[in-house]
Amino acid sequence: MLRTFEALLKGKFLEWTNDAPQQSDRPLKVYVTLLEEKSSISADLRRQKIVEILEKLAASQTFAEIKDPVAWHQEMRQNRALPGREE
């Protein structure tokens, strides 16, 4: 069973804030998972920003020279020998 321990990260050191694992004199290997903080912008605002960016990209006609997107994609994705796996 996995247990979770709270700690404060101060520079290179962890300071346990509540329950702490049993420790010995040898170094303790730990895994720390940083949880994402909630975004400061709402989902609606984020969605609107994405729409604006996509509209700017479409208006710039960045890929206008590509006449057949399917053929272009197939050409870009041609199989090639992988390093260390030559046929």
C-alpha positions, 0 to 999 in steps of 0.5 A, a space after each residue: 500500500 502506498 502512503 503519502 507524506 506531506 513535505 515542504 521543499 526548501 532548496 534541496 531539502 524536504 521538510 516533513 510537515 505531518 506524518 513522516 516515514 521511518 528514517 535511518 542514517 542512510 539516505 531515503 529515496 523519495 518520489 515527489 509528485 508536484 500537483 498542478 495548480 488550478 489555472 488562474 484563467 477560466 475554461 471559457 477564457 482559455 477556449 476563447 484564446 485558443 479560438 483567437 490563435 487558430 483564427 490568426 493562424 488561418 488568416 496567415 495562410 501559413 500552409 496555403 502552398 499545400 494543395 493536397 493536405 492528404 498527399 502532403 501528410 503521406 509524404 511527410 510520414 513516409 517510412 524510414 529506417 530507424 536508427 539501429 534497425 536498418 533492414 
